[in-house]
Amino acid sequence: MVEAGEPLIQQAIDAMREYHQAEDRSAPPEEAERLRLLADSLYQAVIDYQLIQAGRAPATIQ
């Protein structure tokens, strides 16, 4: 059985990989920043999900 949070974790990993690839290929700063923000947002969502699953509320719920 796949944990409900695993697809979200994979999305966060993939987004971080895309960000690093953009940096490596010297992508335009706007693209790299967009990818960084997406990766950061997904990682925060993973943390929030894990806190909720552990019975602890995240610092902020949006």
C-alpha positions in Angstrom: 0.0 0.0 0.0 1.3 3.4 -0.9 1.3 6.1 1.8 -0.8 9.1 0.9 2.1 11.4 1.3 4.5 9.6 -1.0 3.3 11.2 -4.2 3.8 14.6 -2.6 7.3 13.7 -1.4 8.1 12.6 -5.0 6.8 15.8 -6.4 9.0 17.8 -4.0 12.1 15.7 -4.9 11.4 16.2 -8.6 10.9 19.9 -8.2 14.2 20.3 -6.4 15.9 18.2 -9.1 14.4 20.5 -11.8 15.6 23.6 -9.9 19.2 22.2 -9.7 19.1 21.3 -13.4 18.0 24.8 -14.2 20.9 26.2 -12.2 23.4 23.8 -13.9 22.3 24.8 -17.4 22.4 28.5 -16.4 18.7 29.0 -17.0 17.3 32.5 -16.8 17.1 33.8 -13.2 13.3 34.1 -13.4 13.0 30.4 -14.3 15.4 29.3 -11.6 13.6 31.4 -9.0 10.2 30.0 -10.1 11.5 26.4 -9.8 13.1 27.2 -6.4 9.8 28.6 -5.1 7.9 25.6 -6.3 10.3 23.2 -4.7 10.3 25.2 -1.4 6.5 25.2 -1.4 6.2 21.5 -2.1 8.7 20.7 0.7 6.7 22.8 3.1 3.6 21.0 2.1 5.4 17.7 2.8 6.3 18.9 6.3 2.8 20.2 7.0 1.3 16.9 5.8 3.7 14.9 8.1 2.9 17.1 11.1 -0.8 16.6 10.5 -0.4 12.9 10.2 1.5 12.9 13.5 -1.3 14.7 15.2 0.4 18.1 15.4 -0.8 21.1 13.6 1.7 23.0 11.4 2.7 26.5 12.3 0.4 27.9 9.7 -2.5 26.4 7.7 -3.3 28.3 4.5 
